Amino acid sequence: MSQPGPWGRETPRWSVPVQVGSVAGITSRARRWQQQGKRVEARALLAPVYGWFTEGFATIDLQEARTLLGDLGEQRPRIC
């Protein structure tokens, strides 16, 4: 059985979604989107990937991802 992956492709449920090294590339893309003003898209890309991990939080890649998620903050609608 499969489920939608983060990029809309089908991902087998049993597969490992991301290797720790891949987090660096995803974090880089999310940072670029943040700089382009695409904060919601950046968080939507990075948050689920970060959430897949249950260990390895001492690695530089996951620390940088966590820091960027903190910078992006929780996305709440602005009240004008």
C-alpha positions as CSV (number, residue, x, y, z in Angstrom):
1,M,0.0,0.0,0.0
2,S,1.3,3.5,-0.7
3,Q,0.6,7.0,0.4
4,P,1.2,10.4,-1.2
5,G,4.8,11.6,-0.6
6,P,5.8,15.2,0.1
7,W,6.1,16.0,-3.7
8,G,2.8,14.4,-4.7
9,R,4.4,11.1,-5.8
10,E,3.3,7.8,-4.3
11,T,5.6,6.6,-1.7
12,P,5.5,3.0,-0.4
13,R,4.5,3.0,3.3
14,W,7.4,0.7,4.1
15,S,10.1,2.9,2.5
16,V,12.3,5.2,4.5
17,P,11.2,8.7,3.2
18,V,14.4,10.6,3.6
19,Q,18.0,9.9,4.6
20,V,19.6,12.3,7.0
21,G,21.8,13.7,4.3
22,S,18.8,14.6,2.2
23,V,17.5,16.9,4.9
24,A,20.3,19.4,4.0
25,G,18.9,19.8,0.5
26,I,15.3,20.1,1.7
27,T,16.4,22.6,4.4
28,S,18.3,24.6,1.7
29,R,15.3,24.7,-0.5
30,A,13.0,25.8,2.4
31,R,15.5,28.5,3.3
32,R,15.5,29.8,-0.3
33,W,11.7,29.9,-0.3
34,Q,11.8,31.7,3.0
35,Q,14.1,34.4,1.4
36,Q,11.6,34.6,-1.5
37,G,8.8,35.3,0.9
38,K,7.3,31.8,0.5
39,R,7.2,31.1,4.3
40,V,4.1,28.9,4.2
41,E,5.5,26.8,1.4
42,A,8.8,26.5,3.1
43,R,7.3,25.3,6.3
44,A,5.0,22.9,4.5
45,L,8.0,21.4,2.8
46,L,10.3,21.1,5.8
47,A,8.0,20.4,8.8
48,P,6.8,16.9,7.6
49,V,10.3,15.8,6.7
50,Y,11.6,16.9,10.1
51,G,8.7,15.1,11.7
52,W,9.7,11.8,10.1
53,F,12.7,11.5,12.3
54,T,12.7,9.8,15.7
55,E,16.4,10.0,16.3
56,G,19.5,11.8,15.0
57,F,18.5,15.2,16.4
58,A,22.2,15.9,17.3
59,T,23.2,15.9,13.6
60,I,24.0,19.3,12.1
61,D,21.4,18.7,9.3
62,L,18.5,18.2,11.8
63,Q,19.7,21.0,14.0
64,E,19.6,23.4,11.0
65,A,16.2,22.2,10.0
66,R,14.9,22.7,13.6
67,T,16.4,26.2,13.6
68,L,14.8,27.1,10.3
69,L,11.4,25.8,11.4
70,G,11.7,28.0,14.5
71,D,12.5,31.0,12.3
72,L,9.5,30.2,10.1
73,G,7.3,30.0,13.2
74,E,3.8,28.6,13.3
75,Q,1.8,29.8,10.3
76,R,-1.3,31.6,11.6
77,P,-3.5,33.8,9.5
78,R,-2.9,37.5,10.0
79,I,-5.9,39.5,11.2
80,C,-6.0,42.9,9.5
